């Protein structure tokens, strides 16, 4: 007899949106065209995630290593973020989405910083999905900033050294208060984390899909989530924390 147990839906999905450049190159187009097309996938995934009740969706939009790209491409990516906030903020707000931005802010220009703060402020009381935008984000940088801030407090005598714990570090990461991702999806066939959520990914399921990000639509997203729901998560123990179907 087959028993059906509902697939455990992930609470937090994180995505490395990779392959925009290759998608464009294969079409004889500039890389910026790939990023523009990638915005379409972004819209579709944000909408779908909200519709199916995902509580947290984190998107890797610009890494601290992306500064190594040509200036024109950097300007383009910053432009897309600005357009996204300017055009889509009202819609996200109307759909009760809360926006949170993670990453280093100190080297961002005031116009972009202002927009990011505006997005967070306007939506901070929303109770629907939290859309986490990782912008100018690198996990090693994030962990270093968190540990440095703890050490500063210890040196100032505000905390004992014994206060440097796993939980204390988590509480000082940019993602403080956000549960660790259940699943991290990376598009384009590359199979690595590329300095994304390294601390938070300790027990995340990793799903690598071959599609380039501009080709990643609703169906691909749902298929990846279905792949996630067939995994057994044991968190270092012996029993699955959530199983999908038994027979
Ligand atoms: C990776 O593709 C993608 C990025 C570095 C940026 C992702 C950005 C977007 C989808 C649009 C911008 C979104 C916001 C919210 C700003 P790649 O360029 O590394 O592709 P490649 O590996 O094929 O070269």
Boltz pocket constraint, residues with backbone or C-beta under 6 A from the ligand:
constraints:
  - pocket:
      binder: B
      contacts: [[A, 17], [A, 18], [A, 19], [A, 20], [A, 21], [A, 22], [A, 23], [A, 31], [A, 35], [A, 36], [A, 38], [A, 39], [A, 42], [A, 60], [A, 61], [A, 62], [A, 63], [A, 66], [A, 77], [A, 80], [A, 81], [A, 82], [A, 84], [A, 133], [A, 188], [A, 213]]
      max_distance: 6.0
